[in-house]
Amino acid sequence: MLRVLIVDDEILSRQTIKLLIAEQSDPCELFEAQDGNQALAMTIRYQPQLIFLDIEMPGMSGIELAKQLPEKCVVIFVTAYNEYAVMAFDLNAIDYLLKPYDDERFTQAFVKAKQQIAENFTQQYAHIAEFMHKMCAEQHKSYRKRLVIKDLGRIRLIDVSQVEYIIGAGNYAEIHLSEGGEVLHRETLTNLEGQLDPDIFVRIHRSSIVRKSEIKELKINDSADYTVILTCGKTLSMSRGSYDKLGI
């Protein structure tokens, strides 16, 4: 059901809009406010989708109120003064009804507002759907159990469980293994980061990724960044922004 707020200090103007809305085919939940302050409170409480808004009212004017309304509110200005039209459309009003208006002109504005509300809803739904799709994709994303490394005349399969840390340099990555030794892999550190489970590995610097369980100690440097000491004795630099990734 469409939620509509009618804001006007004249009761006759509010009643006229209510009667015209009643003639429309769509059922609406109607709210009334007689000044800008009351309208703002009702907007927060009832979250109307469409607002018929007078401009000249005691206290807060319709223009001042419109500047405080959420973007999702569709506004139709209803006023006896045509000099505010440019300002009203600068505030993204969907229409501007100049009193006195006839039934046909009101219906035209009302239909236009409903179309805008429907478009807003479609866009909002699309954004939610896109967000949920990304969330599901992340949830079901599978991370590599083995790394396929092409070497001269052979292809090596390295279990990710053996990887202690990785040092990157351009398009190459030096993968250090728990059993000792290292393997040179033609792959950027950024691509490798996307293949490894972030619950197990963390990128602590633009040039290094480490297994979280291998971190033995952190030392704070004078520059407010950190030196990471691994269980194997290796020391690596960690940027300040990476500390939160450790989850400690």
Buried (B, 14 or more C-beta within 10 A) or exposed (E): EBBBBBBBBEEEBBEBBBEBBEEBEEEBEBBBBBBBBBBBEBBEEEEBBBBBBBBEBEEBBBBEBBEEBEEEBBBBBBBEEEEBBEBBEEBEBBBBBBBEBEEEBBEBBBEBBBEBBEEBEEEEEEEEEEEEEEEEEEEEEEEBEEBEBEEEEEEEEBEBEBBBBBBBEEEEBBBBBBEEEBBEBEBBBEEBBEEBEBEEBBBBBEBBBBBBEBBEEBEEEEEEBBEBBBEEEBEBBBBEEBBEBBEE
